[in-house]
Amino acid sequence: MRPRISTNSASVQRACIFVDYQNLYDYIDRNATDRTQPRYAIHTLLNSTLHHVREELGFYLDNPVAYADFALIGSSDPDIQQSLYLAGLEPRFVPASPQTNASEIQICVDVLDLLQKQTDVQAIFLITGDRLYLPLLKFCQRKNVRSVAITFQPPDINYAGEHSDLFIHADKFVTQTVPVHPGEDDTEEASAPVHPSGLTNTPENVSEITEETVRIALEVIEHFFGRYEEIYLTPLLRKLSDMFGDHDDPKEIVSKLSDAGAVWLEKRKGFPFNYTVLLINYEHPNVIAIHEEIMREEKQYDEEGDYEKVEDHPEENYNR
C-alpha cells in the first residue's frame, strides 16, 4: 500500500538528486575488479537509488541531474549520455580539463542556487564515488533541508560521530555487475544477483508465528518491503529498529522469523563489498494471512477513496 502522491498537493515532499558522475566513473574505473565498463555499475546504482528515494522514502523527484565531462569519459563509452536520458536523468556537461573537481564545484553552486530560489525542497541527495560534500551537507541541514550523500567512501562512524547520519554506503544499491555486450538492449537492468548454490529454495521447516512482536515485524516487512523480490538486510534492520526502538533487537526478530520459516537470508556478491538479502516465504501461513489482509484493505481504500487512514503516518500503526 504505497502512499498515493499527487504533484499538485501542498503536502508533497520534494527532493532533488545531484549525481557527481565524473567522480563515480573515475572511482569505479579505478576500483573495479573486472573489465566491466563503469557505466553498468553506475546504471544499477542510479536506478536503485531513484527507486529508493521515490518508493521507499516517498519523495517526489524533481529532474535528477548528472554532472561530468562527457566528452572526456565518452571517448571510451559513447553511450553514457543516452543511458542517462533513458534512466530519467539530465546529463550536464562540466569541463574537467581546466579543473579536475569541476563537477564537485558545479554541484555545490547549483545546490546553493536551488535552495535560494526554491523553498519547497525538503531533501537533497548527492551520489558520488568517494567525495563527501560535508560542508554542503551541513549547509543544507542549517537550512532545514534533509541532506544525504550516497558514496562508496563514507566516513568511519567512530570517526564521523555526529555526521554518520549524513551518509549512506553506496554498496546498498549496487549488485554485482555483469558486462552487456555491444548490440544488446542496455535499457534493461545491466546487473544480476548471484545466488549461492543450495540457498535458492524456500525453507523446509515452517511453523506458525505466535509471538506478537515477531508477527508485527512480519507485517512491517510486508508493508514497507513486500514489493521487492529481495530485501537488503541493512535498511530492513534500520526500519525495524525505528519501529521497535530499544525494546527488541531487530537481528533477533529476523532470526525468529527465519526459525519459523517465514523468511530466509542469502549472501550476494557486490561491488565493492558483499551483502545479505532477506527473502519472504510467500507460502508461509502468516505471510499468506498478512497479504490477504493487505489486499482487503487496498480494495476498501480504492472503493472509499480514503488513503490517509494508514498512509499518512504508517509508522504509528506499528508502534504498539
ZADO-1210 file (C-alpha; in nm, 4 decimals, padded with zeros to 6 digits):
<atoms>
<atom x="00.0000" y="00.0000" z="00.0000" code="MET" pos="1"/>
<atom x="00.2260" y="00.2782" z="-00.1271" code="ARG" pos="2"/>
<atom x="00.1210" y="00.6366" z="-00.0494" code="PRO" pos="3"/>
<atom x="-00.0509" y="00.7980" z="-00.3443" code="ARG" pos="4"/>
<atom x="00.1374" y="01.1125" z="-00.4348" code="ILE" pos="5"/>
<atom x="-00.0107" y="01.3995" z="-00.6280" code="SER" pos="6"/>
<atom x="00.2325" y="01.6617" z="-00.7555" code="THR" pos="7"/>
<atom x="-00.0400" y="01.9231" z="-00.7101" code="ASN" pos="8"/>
<atom x="-00.0739" y="01.8601" z="-00.3388" code="SER" pos="9"/>
<atom x="00.0758" y="02.1093" z="-00.0960" code="ALA" pos="10"/>
<atom x="00.1821" y="01.8165" z="00.1229" code="SER" pos="11"/>
<atom x="00.4103" y="01.6636" z="-00.1427" code="VAL" pos="12"/>
<atom x="00.7633" y="01.6007" z="-00.0175" code="GLN" pos="13"/>
<atom x="01.0003" y="01.7204" z="-00.2902" code="ARG" pos="14"/>
<atom x="01.3579" y="01.6031" z="-00.3299" code="ALA" pos="15"/>
<atom x="01.6415" y="01.6745" z="-00.5713" code="CYS" pos="16"/>
<atom x="01.9214" y="01.4378" z="-00.6732" code="ILE" pos="17"/>
<atom x="02.2629" y="01.5547" z="-00.7887" code="PHE" pos="18"/>
<atom x="02.4985" y="01.2916" z="-00.9316" code="VAL" pos="19"/>
<atom x="02.8742" y="01.3523" z="-00.9414" code="ASP" pos="20"/>
<atom x="02.9010" y="01.1205" z="-01.2406" code="TYR" pos="21"/>
<atom x="03.2604" y="01.2220" z="-01.3092" code="GLN" pos="22"/>
<atom x="03.3700" y="01.1154" z="-00.9633" code="ASN" pos="23"/>
<atom x="03.1563" y="00.7994" z="-00.9747" code="LEU" pos="24"/>
<atom x="03.3019" y="00.6977" z="-01.3093" code="TYR" pos="25"/>
<atom x="03.6611" y="00.7641" z="-01.2017" code="ASP" pos="26"/>
<atom x="03.6178" y="00.5823" z="-00.8694" code="TYR" pos="27"/>
<atom x="03.4617" y="00.2694" z="-01.0189" code="ILE" pos="28"/>
<atom x="03.7085" y="00.2700" z="-01.3087" code="ASP" pos="29"/>
<atom x="03.9967" y="00.2681" z="-01.0558" code="ARG" pos="30"/>
<atom x="03.8485" y="00.0083" z="-00.8212" code="ASN" pos="31"/>
<atom x="03.6537" y="-00.2367" z="-01.0386" code="ALA" pos="32"/>
<atom x="03.7919" y="-00.5898" z="-01.0192" code="THR" pos="33"/>
<atom x="03.6801" y="-00.6928" z="-01.3666" code="ASP" pos="34"/>
<atom x="03.6689" y="-00.5372" z="-01.7120" code="ARG" pos="35"/>
<atom x="03.3066" y="-00.4292" z="-01.6899" code="THR" pos="36"/>
<atom x="03.2600" y="-00.0713" z="-01.8046" code="GLN" pos="37"/>
<atom x="03.1802" y="00.1667" z="-01.5127" code="PRO" pos="38"/>
<atom x="02.8552" y="00.2721" z="-01.6813" code="ARG" pos="39"/>
<atom x="02.6919" y="-00.0607" z="-01.5963" code="TYR" pos="40"/>
<atom x="02.7707" y="-00.0407" z="-01.2234" code="ALA" pos="41"/>
<atom x="02.6563" y="00.3236" z="-01.2193" code="ILE" pos="42"/>
<atom x="02.3381" y="00.2308" z="-01.4067" code="HIS" pos="43"/>
<atom x="02.2471" y="-00.0151" z="-01.1304" code="THR" pos="44"/>
<atom x="02.3377" y="00.2316" z="-00.8556" code="LEU" pos="45"/>
<atom x="02.1303" y="00.5151" z="-01.0037" code="LEU" pos="46"/>
<atom x="01.8242" y="00.3005" z="-01.0780" code="ASN" pos="47"/>
<atom x="01.8257" y="00.1531" z="-00.7272" code="SER" pos="48"/>
<atom x="01.8762" y="00.4932" z="-00.5638" code="THR" pos="49"/>
<atom x="01.5985" y="00.6606" z="-00.7632" code="LEU" pos="50"/>
<atom x="01.3665" y="00.3741" z="-00.6710" code="HIS" pos="51"/>
<atom x="01.4648" y="00.4026" z="-00.3031" code="HIS" pos="52"/>
<atom x="01.4002" y="00.7778" z="-00.2886" code="VAL" pos="53"/>
<atom x="01.0685" y="00.7568" z="-00.4749" code="ARG" pos="54"/>
<atom x="00.9186" y="00.4329" z="-00.3479" code="GLU" pos="55"/>
<atom x="01.0677" y="00.3726" z="-00.0029" code="GLU" pos="56"/>
<atom x="01.1099" y="00.7320" z="00.1146" code="LEU" pos="57"/>
<atom x="00.8034" y="00.8644" z="-00.0714" code="GLY" pos="58"/>
<atom x="00.9604" y="01.1755" z="-00.2265" code="PHE" pos="59"/>
<atom x="00.8502" y="01.3414" z="-00.5482" code="TYR" pos="60"/>
<atom x="01.1699" y="01.3846" z="-00.7507" code="LEU" pos="61"/>
<atom x="01.2462" y="01.6968" z="-00.9448" code="ASP" pos="62"/>
<atom x="01.4615" y="01.6375" z="-01.2521" code="ASN" pos="63"/>
<atom x="01.7743" y="01.4448" z="-01.1340" code="PRO" pos="64"/>
<atom x="02.0973" y="01.5777" z="-01.2831" code="VAL" pos="65"/>
<atom x="02.4287" y="01.4005" z="-01.3579" code="ALA" pos="66"/>
<atom x="02.7488" y="01.6063" z="-01.3930" code="TYR" pos="67"/>
<atom x="03.0583" y="01.5034" z="-01.5878" code="ALA" pos="68"/>
<atom x="03.2956" y="01.5894" z="-01.8674" code="ASP" pos="69"/>
<atom x="03.1125" y="01.3567" z="-02.1042" code="PHE" pos="70"/>
<atom x="03.3494" y="01.4419" z="-02.3888" code="ALA" pos="71"/>
<atom x="03.6352" y="01.3042" z="-02.1784" code="LEU" pos="72"/>
<atom x="03.4779" y="00.9866" z="-02.0397" code="ILE" pos="73"/>
<atom x="03.2647" y="00.9385" z="-02.3522" code="GLY" pos="74"/>
<atom x="03.5714" y="00.8613" z="-02.5609" code="SER" pos="75"/>
<atom x="03.5736" y="00.5106" z="-02.4107" code="SER" pos="76"/>
<atom x="03.1943" y="00.4775" z="-02.3738" code="ASP" pos="77"/>
<atom x="02.9971" y="00.6962" z="-02.6175" code="PRO" pos="78"/>
<atom x="02.6533" y="00.5794" z="-02.4982" code="ASP" pos="79"/>
<atom x="02.6744" y="00.7249" z="-02.1466" code="ILE" pos="80"/>
<atom x="02.4552" y="01.0297" z="-02.2066" code="GLN" pos="81"/>
<atom x="02.1928" y="00.8246" z="-02.3884" code="GLN" pos="82"/>
<atom x="02.1755" y="00.5767" z="-02.0998" code="SER" pos="83"/>
<atom x="02.1282" y="00.8635" z="-01.8554" code="LEU" pos="84"/>
<atom x="01.8390" y="01.0044" z="-02.0599" code="TYR" pos="85"/>
<atom x="01.6774" y="00.6620" z="-02.0717" code="LEU" pos="86"/>
<atom x="01.7138" y="00.6327" z="-01.6921" code="ALA" pos="87"/>
<atom x="01.5414" y="00.9697" z="-01.6416" code="GLY" pos="88"/>
<atom x="01.8453" y="01.1842" z="-01.5583" code="LEU" pos="89"/>
<atom x="01.9642" y="01.5019" z="-01.7249" code="GLU" pos="90"/>
<atom x="02.3328" y="01.4876" z="-01.8303" code="PRO" pos="91"/>
<atom x="02.5040" y="01.8205" z="-01.7556" code="ARG" pos="92"/>
<atom x="02.8447" y="01.8886" z="-01.9104" code="PHE" pos="93"/>
<atom x="03.1239" y="02.0346" z="-01.6964" code="VAL" pos="94"/>
<atom x="03.4775" y="02.0516" z="-01.8402" code="PRO" pos="95"/>
<atom x="03.7294" y="01.8606" z="-01.6282" code="ALA" pos="96"/>
<atom x="04.0458" y="01.9540" z="-01.8163" code="SER" pos="97"/>
<atom x="04.0865" y="02.3033" z="-01.6573" code="PRO" pos="98"/>
<atom x="03.9901" y="02.1728" z="-01.3089" code="GLN" pos="99"/>
<atom x="03.9630" y="01.8078" z="-01.2128" code="THR" pos="100"/>
<atom x="03.6948" y="01.8647" z="-00.9458" code="ASN" pos="101"/>
<atom x="03.4801" y="02.0865" z="-01.1690" code="ALA" pos="102"/>
<atom x="03.1765" y="01.8594" z="-01.1238" code="SER" pos="103"/>
<atom x="03.2044" y="01.8927" z="-00.7451" code="GLU" pos="104"/>
<atom x="03.2239" y="02.2716" z="-00.7598" code="ILE" pos="105"/>
<atom x="02.9334" y="02.2958" z="-01.0067" code="GLN" pos="106"/>
<atom x="02.7106" y="02.0740" z="-00.7902" code="ILE" pos="107"/>
<atom x="02.7808" y="02.2926" z="-00.4854" code="CYS" pos="108"/>
<atom x="02.6972" y="02.6070" z="-00.6832" code="VAL" pos="109"/>
<atom x="02.3766" y="02.4574" z="-00.8238" code="ASP" pos="110"/>
<atom x="02.2552" y="02.3278" z="-00.4857" code="VAL" pos="111"/>
<atom x="02.3126" y="02.6682" z="-00.3234" code="LEU" pos="112"/>
<atom x="02.1332" y="02.8391" z="-00.6113" code="ASP" pos="113"/>
<atom x="01.8437" y="02.5918" z="-00.5902" code="LEU" pos="114"/>
<atom x="01.7934" y="02.6405" z="-00.2164" code="LEU" pos="115"/>
<atom x="01.7980" y="03.0177" z="-00.2608" code="GLN" pos="116"/>
<atom x="01.5341" y="03.0124" z="-00.5352" code="LYS" pos="117"/>
<atom x="01.3087" y="02.7271" z="-00.4181" code="GLN" pos="118"/>
<atom x="01.1693" y="02.6924" z="-00.0685" code="THR" pos="119"/>
<atom x="00.9640" y="02.3754" z="-00.1247" code="ASP" pos="120"/>
<atom x="01.2575" y="02.1331" z="-00.1456" code="VAL" pos="121"/>
<atom x="01.2668" y="01.9062" z="00.1599" code="GLN" pos="122"/>
<atom x="01.5680" y="01.6885" z="00.0730" code="ALA" pos="123"/>
<atom x="01.8911" y="01.6885" z="-00.1265" code="ILE" pos="124"/>
<atom x="02.0567" y="01.3596" z="-00.2241" code="PHE" pos="125"/>
<atom x="02.4139" y="01.3573" z="-00.3566" code="LEU" pos="126"/>
<atom x="02.5511" y="01.0478" z="-00.5324" code="ILE" pos="127"/>
<atom x="02.9313" y="01.0304" z="-00.5535" code="THR" pos="128"/>
<atom x="03.2217" y="00.7901" z="-00.5746" code="GLY" pos="129"/>
<atom x="03.4408" y="00.8972" z="-00.2837" code="ASP" pos="130"/>
<atom x="03.3700" y="01.2676" z="-00.2329" code="ARG" pos="131"/>
<atom x="03.1914" y="01.3575" z="00.0908" code="LEU" pos="132"/>
<atom x="03.0455" y="01.7053" z="00.0289" code="TYR" pos="133"/>
<atom x="03.0344" y="01.7508" z="00.4063" code="LEU" pos="134"/>
<atom x="03.0295" y="02.1364" z="00.4093" code="PRO" pos="135"/>
<atom x="02.7415" y="02.1321" z="00.1598" code="LEU" pos="136"/>
<atom x="02.5503" y="01.8717" z="00.3621" code="LEU" pos="137"/>
<atom x="02.5921" y="02.0769" z="00.6789" code="LYS" pos="138"/>
<atom x="02.4749" y="02.3910" z="00.4974" code="PHE" pos="139"/>
<atom x="02.1594" y="02.2088" z="00.3844" code="CYS" pos="140"/>
<atom x="02.0965" y="02.0997" z="00.7418" code="GLN" pos="141"/>
<atom x="02.1182" y="02.4588" z="00.8619" code="ARG" pos="142"/>
<atom x="01.8536" y="02.5432" z="00.6033" code="LYS" pos="143"/>
<atom x="01.6311" y="02.2660" z="00.7485" code="ASN" pos="144"/>
<atom x="01.6721" y="02.0617" z="00.4315" code="VAL" pos="145"/>
<atom x="01.7438" y="01.6922" z="00.4715" code="ARG" pos="146"/>
<atom x="02.0784" y="01.6107" z="00.3098" code="SER" pos="147"/>
<atom x="02.2357" y="01.2735" z="00.2329" code="VAL" pos="148"/>
<atom x="02.5457" y="01.1713" z="00.0399" code="ALA" pos="149"/>
<atom x="02.5456" y="00.8237" z="-00.1136" code="ILE" pos="150"/>
<atom x="02.9123" y="00.7333" z="-00.1546" code="THR" pos="151"/>
<atom x="03.1468" y="00.4348" z="-00.1614" code="PHE" pos="152"/>
<atom x="03.3747" y="00.6016" z="00.0946" code="GLN" pos="153"/>
<atom x="03.1585" y="00.7326" z="00.3818" code="PRO" pos="154"/>
<atom x="03.3439" y="00.8438" z="00.6963" code="PRO" pos="155"/>
<atom x="03.4074" y="00.5791" z="00.9564" code="ASP" pos="156"/>
<atom x="03.1190" y="00.6008" z="01.2040" code="ILE" pos="157"/>
<atom x="03.3581" y="00.6085" z="01.5016" code="ASN" pos="158"/>
<atom x="03.5433" y="00.8980" z="01.3447" code="TYR" pos="159"/>
<atom x="03.2480" y="01.0848" z="01.1924" code="ALA" pos="160"/>
<atom x="03.0268" y="01.0679" z="01.5008" code="GLY" pos="161"/>
<atom x="02.7581" y="01.3304" z="01.4563" code="GLU" pos="162"/>
<atom x="02.7938" y="01.3201" z="01.0774" code="HIS" pos="163"/>
<atom x="02.7189" y="00.9493" z="01.0369" code="SER" pos="164"/>
<atom x="02.3505" y="01.0116" z="00.9567" code="ASP" pos="165"/>
<atom x="02.4512" y="01.2216" z="00.6561" code="LEU" pos="166"/>
<atom x="02.5915" y="00.9271" z="00.4605" code="PHE" pos="167"/>
<atom x="02.4661" y="00.6033" z="00.3073" code="ILE" pos="168"/>
<atom x="02.7132" y="00.3479" z="00.1764" code="HIS" pos="169"/>
<atom x="02.6591" y="00.3075" z="-00.1972" code="ALA" pos="170"/>
<atom x="02.7041" y="-00.0690" z="-00.1836" code="ASP" pos="171"/>
<atom x="02.3476" y="-00.0842" z="-00.0510" code="LYS" pos="172"/>
<atom x="02.2297" y="-00.0013" z="-00.4026" code="PHE" pos="173"/>
<atom x="02.4791" y="-00.1935" z="-00.6153" code="VAL" pos="174"/>
<atom x="02.4624" y="-00.5621" z="-00.7047" code="THR" pos="175"/>
<atom x="02.7351" y="-00.7491" z="-00.8887" code="GLN" pos="176"/>
<atom x="02.7683" y="-00.6043" z="-01.2365" code="THR" pos="177"/>
<atom x="02.7861" y="-00.8174" z="-01.5485" code="VAL" pos="178"/>
<atom x="02.9026" y="-00.6973" z="-01.8900" code="PRO" pos="179"/>
<atom x="02.6437" y="-00.6115" z="-02.1545" code="VAL" pos="180"/>
<atom x="02.7808" y="-00.6864" z="-02.4971" code="HIS" pos="181"/>
<atom x="02.7551" y="-00.4253" z="-02.7750" code="PRO" pos="182"/>
<atom x="02.4249" y="-00.4515" z="-02.9557" code="GLY" pos="183"/>
<atom x="02.2310" y="-00.5726" z="-02.6542" code="GLU" pos="184"/>
<atom x="01.9490" y="-00.3627" z="-02.5156" code="ASP" pos="185"/>
<atom x="02.1118" y="-00.1571" z="-02.2358" code="ASP" pos="186"/>
<atom x="01.7828" y="-00.0004" z="-02.1351" code="THR" pos="187"/>
<atom x="01.7293" y="-00.3101" z="-01.9230" code="GLU" pos="188"/>
<atom x="01.8970" y="-00.3739" z="-01.5909" code="GLU" pos="189"/>
<atom x="02.2670" y="-00.4409" z="-01.6511" code="ALA" pos="190"/>
<atom x="02.3223" y="-00.6343" z="-01.3320" code="SER" pos="191"/>
<atom x="02.2241" y="-00.9624" z="-01.1763" code="ALA" pos="192"/>
<atom x="02.2315" y="-01.1032" z="-00.8249" code="PRO" pos="193"/>
<atom x="02.4497" y="-01.4054" z="-00.7638" code="VAL" pos="194"/>
<atom x="02.2625" y="-01.6892" z="-00.5924" code="HIS" pos="195"/>
<atom x="02.4922" y="-01.9179" z="-00.3923" code="PRO" pos="196"/>
<atom x="02.4419" y="-02.2892" z="-00.4505" code="SER" pos="197"/>
<atom x="02.1847" y="-02.4585" z="-00.2287" code="GLY" pos="198"/>
<atom x="02.0254" y="-02.1399" z="-00.0899" code="LEU" pos="199"/>
<atom x="01.7648" y="-02.0590" z="-00.3528" code="THR" pos="200"/>
<atom x="01.4815" y="-02.2783" z="-00.2178" code="ASN" pos="201"/>
<atom x="01.2230" y="-02.1794" z="00.0385" code="THR" pos="202"/>
<atom x="01.2655" y="-02.3097" z="00.3974" code="PRO" pos="203"/>
<atom x="01.1641" y="-02.6686" z="00.4631" code="GLU" pos="204"/>
<atom x="01.0716" y="-02.6199" z="00.8311" code="ASN" pos="205"/>
<atom x="00.7671" y="-02.3963" z="00.8688" code="VAL" pos="206"/>
<atom x="00.5866" y="-02.3111" z="01.1911" code="SER" pos="207"/>
<atom x="00.3139" y="-02.0616" z="01.2810" code="GLU" pos="208"/>
<atom x="00.4280" y="-01.7334" z="01.4381" code="ILE" pos="209"/>
<atom x="00.2542" y="-01.6727" z="01.7697" code="THR" pos="210"/>
<atom x="00.4787" y="-01.4101" z="01.9305" code="GLU" pos="211"/>
<atom x="00.3129" y="-01.0707" z="01.8731" code="GLU" pos="212"/>
<atom x="00.6332" y="-00.8702" z="01.8217" code="THR" pos="213"/>
<atom x="00.7582" y="-01.1138" z="01.5580" code="VAL" pos="214"/>
<atom x="00.4196" y="-01.1141" z="01.3847" code="ARG" pos="215"/>
<atom x="00.4121" y="-00.7325" z="01.3780" code="ILE" pos="216"/>
<atom x="00.7657" y="-00.7317" z="01.2388" code="ALA" pos="217"/>
<atom x="00.6485" y="-00.9548" z="00.9552" code="LEU" pos="218"/>
<atom x="00.3675" y="-00.7061" z="00.8863" code="GLU" pos="219"/>
<atom x="00.6244" y="-00.4238" z="00.8754" code="VAL" pos="220"/>
<atom x="00.8392" y="-00.6184" z="00.6289" code="ILE" pos="221"/>
<atom x="00.5438" y="-00.6926" z="00.4034" code="GLU" pos="222"/>
<atom x="00.4103" y="-00.3356" z="00.4280" code="HIS" pos="223"/>
<atom x="00.7348" y="-00.1498" z="00.3549" code="PHE" pos="224"/>
<atom x="00.9391" y="-00.4042" z="00.1565" code="PHE" pos="225"/>
<atom x="00.6910" y="-00.6600" z="00.0243" code="GLY" pos="226"/>
<atom x="00.7079" y="-00.5254" z="-00.3295" code="ARG" pos="227"/>
<atom x="01.0741" y="-00.6303" z="-00.3596" code="TYR" pos="228"/>
<atom x="01.1832" y="-00.9788" z="-00.4578" code="GLU" pos="229"/>
<atom x="01.4962" y="-00.9375" z="-00.2454" code="GLU" pos="230"/>
<atom x="01.5230" y="-00.7080" z="00.0573" code="ILE" pos="231"/>
<atom x="01.8516" y="-00.5504" z="00.1614" code="TYR" pos="232"/>
<atom x="01.9111" y="-00.6566" z="00.5208" code="LEU" pos="233"/>
<atom x="02.0743" y="-00.3336" z="00.6435" code="THR" pos="234"/>
<atom x="01.7828" y="-00.0945" z="00.5662" code="PRO" pos="235"/>
<atom x="01.5388" y="-00.3571" z="00.6917" code="LEU" pos="236"/>
<atom x="01.7145" y="-00.3787" z="01.0290" code="LEU" pos="237"/>
<atom x="01.7181" y="00.0007" z="01.0447" code="ARG" pos="238"/>
<atom x="01.3429" y="00.0157" z="00.9791" code="LYS" pos="239"/>
<atom x="01.2717" y="-00.2472" z="01.2480" code="LEU" pos="240"/>
<atom x="01.4920" y="-00.0564" z="01.4905" code="SER" pos="241"/>
<atom x="01.2965" y="00.2632" z="01.4172" code="ASP" pos="242"/>
<atom x="00.9696" y="00.0803" z="01.4726" code="MET" pos="243"/>
<atom x="01.0503" y="-00.1030" z="01.7946" code="PHE" pos="244"/>
<atom x="01.3102" y="00.1292" z="01.9460" code="GLY" pos="245"/>
<atom x="01.5272" y="-00.0238" z="02.2185" code="ASP" pos="246"/>
<atom x="01.2636" y="-00.2763" z="02.3257" code="HIS" pos="247"/>
<atom x="01.3548" y="-00.5501" z="02.0786" code="ASP" pos="248"/>
<atom x="01.6691" y="-00.6488" z="01.8907" code="ASP" pos="249"/>
<atom x="01.5981" y="-00.6398" z="01.5125" code="PRO" pos="250"/>
<atom x="01.8521" y="-00.9152" z="01.4452" code="LYS" pos="251"/>
<atom x="01.6853" y="-01.1410" z="01.6992" code="GLU" pos="252"/>
<atom x="01.3462" y="-01.0713" z="01.5415" code="ILE" pos="253"/>
<atom x="01.4785" y="-01.1642" z="01.1965" code="VAL" pos="254"/>
<atom x="01.6316" y="-01.4787" z="01.3469" code="SER" pos="255"/>
<atom x="01.2923" y="-01.5799" z="01.4901" code="LYS" pos="256"/>
<atom x="01.1253" y="-01.5154" z="01.1539" code="LEU" pos="257"/>
<atom x="01.3882" y="-01.7345" z="00.9906" code="SER" pos="258"/>
<atom x="01.3421" y="-02.0105" z="01.2508" code="ASP" pos="259"/>
<atom x="00.9688" y="-02.0074" z="01.1736" code="ALA" pos="260"/>
<atom x="01.0391" y="-02.0393" z="00.8017" code="GLY" pos="261"/>
<atom x="00.8678" y="-01.7091" z="00.7159" code="ALA" pos="262"/>
<atom x="01.1885" y="-01.5637" z="00.5696" code="VAL" pos="263"/>
<atom x="01.5391" y="-01.6732" z="00.4858" code="TRP" pos="264"/>
<atom x="01.8721" y="-01.4978" z="00.4262" code="LEU" pos="265"/>
<atom x="02.1127" y="-01.5267" z="00.1354" code="GLU" pos="266"/>
<atom x="02.4552" y="-01.3810" z="00.0633" code="LYS" pos="267"/>
<atom x="02.5176" y="-01.1766" z="-00.2505" code="ARG" pos="268"/>
<atom x="02.8364" y="-01.0664" z="-00.4189" code="LYS" pos="269"/>
<atom x="02.8504" y="-00.6904" z="-00.4599" code="GLY" pos="270"/>
<atom x="03.0764" y="-00.4027" z="-00.5521" code="PHE" pos="271"/>
<atom x="03.2861" y="-00.3212" z="-00.3588" code="PRO" pos="272"/>
<atom x="03.1540" y="-00.5426" z="-00.0721" code="PHE" pos="273"/>
<atom x="02.9307" y="-00.8468" z="-00.0462" code="ASN" pos="274"/>
<atom x="02.5970" y="-00.8052" z="00.1282" code="TYR" pos="275"/>
<atom x="02.2998" y="-01.0005" z="00.2674" code="THR" pos="276"/>
<atom x="01.9418" y="-01.0058" z="00.1418" code="VAL" pos="277"/>
<atom x="01.6228" y="-01.1319" z="00.3020" code="LEU" pos="278"/>
<atom x="01.3614" y="-01.3214" z="00.1041" code="LEU" pos="279"/>
<atom x="00.9999" y="-01.3757" z="00.2086" code="ILE" pos="280"/>
<atom x="00.8430" y="-01.7212" z="00.2032" code="ASN" pos="281"/>
<atom x="00.5081" y="-01.6445" z="00.0402" code="TYR" pos="282"/>
<atom x="00.3866" y="-01.9975" z="00.1169" code="GLU" pos="283"/>
<atom x="00.4121" y="-01.9383" z="00.4927" code="HIS" pos="284"/>
<atom x="00.0637" y="-01.9235" z="00.6576" code="PRO" pos="285"/>
<atom x="00.1328" y="-01.5948" z="00.8409" code="ASN" pos="286"/>
<atom x="00.2603" y="-01.4323" z="00.5231" code="VAL" pos="287"/>
<atom x="-00.0466" y="-01.5510" z="00.3334" code="ILE" pos="288"/>
<atom x="-00.2760" y="-01.4088" z="00.6034" code="ALA" pos="289"/>
<atom x="-00.0974" y="-01.0718" z="00.6055" code="ILE" pos="290"/>
<atom x="-00.1047" y="-01.0500" z="00.2272" code="HIS" pos="291"/>
<atom x="-00.4773" y="-01.1266" z="00.2186" code="GLU" pos="292"/>
<atom x="-00.5425" y="-00.8585" z="00.4814" code="GLU" pos="293"/>
<atom x="-00.3444" y="-00.6018" z="00.2835" code="ILE" pos="294"/>
<atom x="-00.5394" y="-00.6873" z="-00.0316" code="MET" pos="295"/>
<atom x="-00.8687" y="-00.6410" z="00.1564" code="ARG" pos="296"/>
<atom x="-00.7528" y="-00.3016" z="00.2880" code="GLU" pos="297"/>
<atom x="-00.6385" y="-00.1885" z="-00.0568" code="GLU" pos="298"/>
<atom x="-00.9724" y="-00.2861" z="-00.2036" code="LYS" pos="299"/>
<atom x="-01.1546" y="-00.0990" z="00.0716" code="GLN" pos="300"/>
<atom x="-00.9428" y="00.2142" z="00.0224" code="TYR" pos="301"/>
<atom x="-00.9910" y="00.2011" z="-00.3548" code="ASP" pos="302"/>
<atom x="-01.3668" y="00.1802" z="-00.3060" code="GLU" pos="303"/>
<atom x="-01.3867" y="00.4521" z="-00.0412" code="GLU" pos="304"/>
<atom x="-01.1116" y="00.6804" z="-00.1710" code="GLY" pos="305"/>
<atom x="-00.9658" y="00.7027" z="00.1795" code="ASP" pos="306"/>
<atom x="-00.5853" y="00.6846" z="00.1598" code="TYR" pos="307"/>
<atom x="-00.4950" y="00.8852" z="00.4678" code="GLU" pos="308"/>
<atom x="-00.6046" y="00.6423" z="00.7359" code="LYS" pos="309"/>
<atom x="-00.2842" y="00.4388" z="00.7284" code="VAL" pos="310"/>
<atom x="-00.0602" y="00.6074" z="00.4738" code="GLU" pos="311"/>
<atom x="-00.0146" y="00.9476" z="00.6375" code="ASP" pos="312"/>
<atom x="00.1640" y="00.8011" z="00.9380" code="HIS" pos="313"/>
<atom x="00.2291" y="00.4322" z="00.8653" code="PRO" pos="314"/>
<atom x="00.4885" y="00.4008" z="01.1417" code="GLU" pos="315"/>
<atom x="00.2265" y="00.4819" z="01.4069" code="GLU" pos="316"/>
<atom x="00.0334" y="00.1702" z="01.3145" code="ASN" pos="317"/>
<atom x="00.3264" y="-00.0466" z="01.4235" code="TYR" pos="318"/>
<atom x="00.4488" y="00.1450" z="01.7292" code="ASN" pos="319"/>
<atom x="00.2403" y="-00.0583" z="01.9692" code="ARG" pos="320"/>
</atoms>
